[in-house]
């Protein structure tokens, strides 16, 4: 009896402790996120008052590169990547200086036309503030890690207005095929509190509830499965373009500052040639696609190119908002080919591309429910899972740790980072190729002997 009471008491104290801590983190991160999002919104509106505001983008990317190179290297890139790395390598230790620098560089990049998102910086801001909180109260490394994950979840929940999906995403994105259940309660509490805190400070959220979905049938399920395959391939394309952009960047024998200026200049030229539709967050493009079906077949390709150049050549910002744009326009393209409902498949495309490129099928499925309503849930979940599997062992987040093999036929060691897994797969295919060639040559030799 004593043992049972003792266990219950310990669990009760643990639950109360983490609810309190998560609530505090949610309030802190929700407040900081609201301040950042309001500042970003006002900056974008101010810059849009000028027709050719994006001509300053080369100088903006030069500015962000100077800040990240000489002050805080951890603030470079799309935010979430660095937070995942801090969780796995440094028990969640993130310098406080990352928070203001990441906020400033992201606002400058996006407001002046850089193609990036707002969620990665919010996750890094949330993680940085949570890490500082843990420093002040001298938490252990284990508790610090949990608190920082709560900060990440709170940042994701408040930026999109999806408290549950954002919280789950913050936990699921750390590993491929695994969720840290011990952080589930505080992450969800932090996500909910952060969401309502941001709402209190006037952050607007946009939802697209889909009421009419095609009646369940075998033919429609087949189309959903086919869409999942298509979105998985789109995820692979996005990841390959990002990797190719990094490869090209590393091959250019110039200084970082000059390369960032050149990258900004390339985006300016592309915007003048094609359209300003692919600059900034791209919220207008997502909205027009979901509400009115206004999109072009090349939208997803151009947005991928704009985003990869921005993030590779020194711009600061997240990757998920561009993923939503690419997913929505890819879904619209798929729907138009097969004469399907554009809004439905644009919505499914948004979450499916997130599931594939970020390896987060559970969070992506919940995103579908919170953003588009429950009617689309079963179809979105099916597409998300297929996209997740088709993408393979790739990710837009190289610091993710593989906890699951997506196929038993692949000889891959779990517990390694995604970037090293890609190397292992390449080596495996190389060895397989060599063996195949040897077997084929020996087969030809036997045939010659027989003749």
C-alpha positions in Angstrom: 0.0 0.0 0.0 2.8 2.4 0.9 4.5 1.7 -2.4 1.4 2.5 -4.3 0.8 5.8 -2.4 4.4 6.7 -2.8 4.3 6.2 -6.6 1.1 8.1 -6.9 2.5 11.0 -4.8 5.6 11.2 -6.9 3.7 11.2 -10.1 1.2 13.8 -8.8 4.1 16.1 -7.8 5.7 15.6 -11.2 2.5 16.4 -13.1 1.9 19.6 -11.0 5.5 20.7 -11.4 5.5 20.4 -15.2 2.1 22.0 -15.6 3.3 25.0 -13.6 6.6 25.2 -15.5 5.0 24.7 -18.9 2.4 27.4 -18.1 5.2 29.9 -17.2 7.1 29.0 -20.4 3.9 29.3 -22.5 3.3 32.8 -21.1 6.9 33.9 -21.7 7.1 32.5 -25.2 3.6 33.6 -26.2 4.4 37.1 -25.2 7.7 37.2 -27.0 6.2 35.6 -30.1 3.4 38.1 -30.2 5.8 40.9 -30.0 7.9 39.4 -32.8 4.9 38.7 -35.1 3.5 42.2 -34.6 6.8 43.8 -35.4 7.2 41.6 -38.4 3.7 42.4 -39.7 4.2 46.1 -39.3 7.6 45.9 -41.0 6.1 44.1 -44.0 3.2 46.5 -44.3 5.6 49.5 -44.2 7.9 48.0 -46.8 5.0 47.1 -49.1 4.1 50.8 -49.3 7.0 51.0 -51.8 6.6 49.2 -55.2 10.2 48.1 -55.5 11.0 47.5 -51.8 12.7 44.2 -52.7 15.6 46.0 -54.5 17.1 46.4 -51.0 17.2 42.6 -50.5 20.9 42.2 -51.4 21.8 44.7 -48.6 19.4 43.0 -46.2 21.0 39.6 -46.8 24.5 41.2 -46.4 23.3 42.7 -43.1 22.0 39.4 -41.8 25.2 37.6 -42.8 27.3 40.2 -41.0 25.3 39.8 -37.8 25.3 36.0 -37.9 29.0 35.7 -38.9 30.5 38.1 -36.4 28.0 38.1 -33.5 25.9 34.9 -33.3 26.6 32.0 -35.8 23.8 30.0 -34.1 21.3 32.5 -35.5 22.0 31.6 -39.1 19.7 29.5 -41.2 16.1 28.6 -40.6 16.1 28.4 -36.8 14.5 25.0 -36.2 17.6 23.2 -37.4 19.8 24.9 -34.8 17.3 24.2 -32.0 17.2 20.5 -32.9 21.0 20.4 -32.8 21.1 22.2 -29.4 18.7 19.6 -28.0 20.7 16.6 -29.2 24.2 18.0 -28.6 24.1 20.5 -25.8 21.1 19.5 -23.6 19.2 22.4 -25.0 21.7 25.1 -24.2 21.0 28.2 -26.4 22.6 31.6 -25.8 20.1 34.4 -25.0 21.8 36.7 -27.6 20.3 34.3 -30.3 16.8 35.5 -29.5 17.1 39.3 -30.4 19.6 38.6 -33.3 17.3 35.9 -34.8 14.3 38.2 -34.5 16.1 41.2 -36.1 17.6 39.2 -39.0 14.3 37.4 -39.8 12.4 40.7 -39.8 14.9 42.3 -42.1 15.0 39.3 -44.5 11.3 38.8 -44.8 10.2 42.4 -44.8 12.6 43.2 -47.7 11.5 40.2 -49.8 13.5 37.2 -48.7 11.5 34.0 -49.2 11.4 32.5 -45.7 9.0 31.7 -42.9 8.3 33.0 -39.4 7.9 29.7 -37.5 11.6 28.7 -37.3 12.6 32.0 -35.7 9.7 31.6 -33.2 10.9 28.1 -32.3 14.4 29.4 -31.8 13.1 32.4 -29.8 11.0 30.1 -27.7 13.9 27.6 -27.2 16.3 30.5 -26.4 14.0 32.0 -23.8 13.3 28.6 -22.2 17.0 27.9 -22.0 17.6 31.3 -20.3 14.8 30.5 -17.9 16.5 27.2 -17.1 19.8 29.0 -16.6 18.3 31.5 -14.1 16.8 28.7 -11.9 19.7 26.3 -12.4 17.8 23.3 -13.7 19.5 20.0 -14.4 20.4 19.1 -18.0 17.5 16.7 -18.1 14.9 19.3 -17.0 16.6 21.9 -19.1 16.1 19.7 -22.2 12.4 19.3 -21.4 11.9 23.0 -20.8 13.6 23.9 -24.1 11.3 21.5 -25.9 8.4 23.2 -24.2 9.7 26.5 -25.6 9.9 25.1 -29.1 6.4 23.7 -28.9 5.1 27.0 -27.6 6.8 28.9 -30.4 5.2 26.6 -33.1 1.8 26.7 -31.4 1.6 30.4 -31.2 2.9 31.2 -34.7 0.3 29.3 -36.6 -2.6 29.3 -34.2 -2.6 25.5 -33.9 -1.9 24.7 -30.2 -2.1 20.9 -30.4 -0.4 20.5 -33.7 2.3 23.0 -32.9 3.0 21.3 -29.6 3.2 17.8 -31.2 5.4 19.2 -34.0 7.9 20.5 -31.4 8.2 17.0 -29.9 7.9 15.0 -33.2 10.4 17.0 -35.2 13.4 16.0 -33.0 13.4 12.4 -34.1 12.3 10.6 -37.2 9.8 7.9 -36.1 9.8 8.6 -32.4 8.1 10.9 -29.9 9.4 11.8 -26.4 6.3 10.9 -24.4 7.8 12.3 -21.2 7.6 15.8 -22.7 4.1 15.4 -24.1 2.2 16.9 -21.2 4.3 20.0 -20.7 4.6 20.6 -24.4 0.8 20.6 -24.9 0.3 22.8 -21.9 3.0 25.2 -23.1 1.5 25.2 -26.6 -2.1 26.0 -25.4 -1.0 28.7 -23.0 1.3 30.3 -25.6 -1.5 30.3 -28.2 -3.9 32.0 -25.9 -1.3 34.5 -24.8 -0.5 35.5 -28.4 -4.3 35.8 -29.1 -4.5 38.1 -26.0 -1.9 40.4 -27.6 -3.9 40.6 -30.9 -2.2 38.1 -33.2 -4.7 37.2 -35.9 -5.0 33.6 -37.1 -6.5 32.3 -40.3 -8.4 29.1 -40.7 -9.9 27.5 -43.8 -12.7 25.2 -42.7 -13.6 22.7 -45.4 -17.2 21.4 -45.0 -17.8 19.6 -48.2 -15.4 16.7 -49.0 -16.1 14.0 -51.5 -18.0 11.0 -50.1 -15.8 8.2 -49.0 -15.3 5.7 -51.8 -12.6 3.3 -53.1 -12.0 5.6 -56.2 -11.5 8.6 -54.0 -9.2 6.8 -51.6 -7.1 5.7 -54.6 -6.8 9.4 -55.6 -5.8 10.4 -52.1 -3.1 7.7 -52.1 -1.9 8.9 -55.5 -1.8 12.4 -54.1 0.3 11.2 -51.2 2.8 9.7 -53.6 2.9 12.9 -55.6 3.4 15.1 -52.5 6.2 12.7 -51.3 8.0 13.3 -54.6 7.4 17.0 -54.2 9.1 16.8 -50.7 12.0 15.0 -52.2 12.3 17.7 -54.9 12.3 20.4 -52.2 15.0 18.7 -50.2 17.2 18.0 -53.3 16.9 21.7 -54.4 17.9 22.8 -50.9 20.9 20.5 -50.9 21.9 21.5 -54.4 21.7 25.1 -53.4 24.0 24.4 -50.5 26.4 22.5 -52.8 26.6 25.4 -55.3 27.0 27.9 -52.4 30.0 26.0 -51.0 31.6 25.7 -54.5 31.6 29.4 -55.1 35.0 30.6 -54.1 34.0 34.0 -52.6 33.6 35.4 -49.1 30.4 34.9 -47.3 29.5 38.6 -47.4 29.9 38.8 -51.1 28.0 35.6 -51.7 25.1 36.9 -49.6 24.9 40.1 -51.6 25.0 38.0 -54.9 22.2 35.7 -53.6 20.0 38.7 -52.8 20.7 40.2 -56.3 19.7 36.9 -57.9 16.4 36.9 -56.1 15.8 40.5 -57.2 16.4 39.6 -60.8 14.1 36.5 -60.5 11.4 38.7 -59.0 11.6 41.2 -61.8 11.5 38.4 -64.4 8.8 36.3 -62.9 6.7 37.8 -60.1 6.9 39.3 -56.6 4.4 36.5 -55.7 7.3 34.3 -54.4 8.9 36.9 -52.2 8.4 37.1 -48.4 6.2 34.8 -46.5 3.9 34.0 -49.4 0.7 34.2 -47.2 -1.2 35.9 -50.0 -0.3 33.1 -52.4 -1.5 30.4 -49.9 -4.7 32.4 -49.3 -5.5 32.9 -52.9 -4.9 29.2 -53.7 -7.0 27.9 -50.8 -9.9 30.3 -51.2 -10.1 30.9 -54.9 -7.9 28.1 -56.5 -5.7 30.8 -58.1 -2.3 29.2 -58.8 0.0 28.3 -61.7 1.7 25.0 -62.4 5.2 26.5 -61.9 4.3 28.2 -58.5 5.8 25.4 -56.4 9.0 25.2 -58.4 9.7 29.0 -58.3 8.9 29.2 -54.6 11.3 26.3 -53.9 14.1 28.2 -55.9 13.4 31.5 -54.2 13.4 29.9 -50.7 16.6 27.8 -51.3 18.5 30.8 -52.5 17.3 33.0 -49.6 18.2 30.5 -46.8 21.4 29.2 -48.4 22.9 32.6 -49.2 22.6 34.2 -45.8 18.9 35.1 -45.4 17.2 34.3 -42.1 13.8 32.8 -41.5 11.9 29.5 -41.3 11.1 26.8 -43.9 7.6 25.8 -42.9 5.7 28.7 -44.4 7.4 28.2 -47.8 6.5 24.5 -47.4 2.9 25.4 -46.9 3.0 27.6 -50.1 4.7 24.8 -52.1 2.3 22.2 -50.7 -0.8 24.3 -51.4 0.1 25.1 -55.0 1.3 21.6 -55.7 -2.1 20.3 -54.4 -3.9 22.8 -56.7 -1.8 21.6 -59.6 -2.7 17.9 -58.8 -6.4 18.7 -58.4 -6.5 20.5 -61.8 -4.9 17.6 -63.6 -7.5 15.1 -62.3 -10.4 17.5 -62.2 -10.7 17.4 -58.4 -11.7 20.0 -55.8 -8.8 22.5 -55.7 -9.4 23.7 -52.1 -9.5 20.1 -50.7 -6.3 19.0 -52.4 -4.5 22.3 -51.7 -5.2 21.8 -48.0 -4.1 18.2 -48.2 -1.0 19.3 -50.1 0.0 21.8 -47.4 0.1 19.3 -44.6 1.4 16.4 -46.7 4.4 18.3 -47.8 5.1 19.2 -44.2 4.8 15.5 -43.2 7.2 14.4 -45.9 9.8 17.1 -45.9 9.9 17.5 -42.0 9.2 13.8 -41.2 6.2 14.8 -39.0 3.1 12.9 -40.2 1.3 13.0 -36.8 1.7 16.7 -36.3 0.8 17.4 -40.0 -2.4 15.3 -39.6 -3.4 17.3 -36.6 -2.5 20.5 -38.4 -5.1 19.5 -41.0 -7.8 19.2 -38.3 -7.0 22.5 -36.7 -6.5 24.5 -39.9 -9.2 22.9 -42.1 -11.7 21.1 -39.8 -12.4 17.5 -39.0 -14.1 16.6 -42.3 -10.7 16.4 -44.1 -8.9 14.5 -41.3 -9.0 10.9 -42.6 -7.9 11.9 -46.1 -5.2 14.2 -45.0 -3.8 11.6 -42.5 -3.6 9.0 -45.3 -1.8 11.4 -47.6 0.5 12.6 -44.9 1.6 9.0 -44.0 2.3 8.1 -47.6 4.2 11.3 -48.2 6.3 10.6 -45.1 7.2 7.1 -46.3 7.9 8.2 -49.9 10.3 11.0 -48.9 12.6 8.3 -47.5 15.4 9.1 -45.1 15.7 12.7 -46.1 14.6 15.9 -44.4 14.9 19.7 -44.5 16.2 19.3 -41.0 19.6 17.6 -41.2 20.0 17.4 -37.4 17.0 15.1 -36.9 18.0 11.8 -35.4 16.7 8.6 -37.1 14.7 6.4 -34.7 12.9 4.3 -37.3 13.8 2.6 -40.6 11.1 3.4 -43.2 11.8 0.0 -44.8 13.2 -3.2 -43.4 14.9 -3.8 -46.8 17.3 -0.9 -46.1 20.4 -1.6 -44.0 20.5 1.6 -42.0 21.6 2.1 -38.4 19.1 4.1 -36.3 20.3 6.6 -33.7 22.3 8.7 -36.3 21.6 12.1 -37.8 19.7 12.4 -41.1 22.7 13.9 -42.9 24.9 10.9 -42.0 22.1 8.5 -42.9 22.1 9.9 -46.4 25.8 9.2 -46.7 25.2 5.6 -45.5 22.5 5.1 -48.1 24.8 6.4 -50.8 27.6 4.1 -49.7 25.1 1.2 -49.6 23.9 1.9 -53.2 27.5 2.3 -54.3 28.4 -1.1 -52.8 25.3 -2.7 -54.4 26.2 -1.2 -57.7 29.8 -2.6 -57.6 28.5 -6.0 -56.6 26.0 -6.0 -59.4 28.7 -5.0 -62.0 31.0 -7.8 -60.7 28.1 -10.4 -60.9 27.3 -9.2 -64.4 30.9 -9.4 -65.6 31.3 -12.9 -64.1 28.1 -13.9 -65.9 29.5 -12.6 -69.2 32.7 -14.5 -68.6 30.9 -17.7 -68.1 28.9 -17.3 -71.3 32.2 -16.7 -73.2 33.7 -19.9 -71.8 30.6 -21.9 -72.7 30.8 -20.7 -76.3 
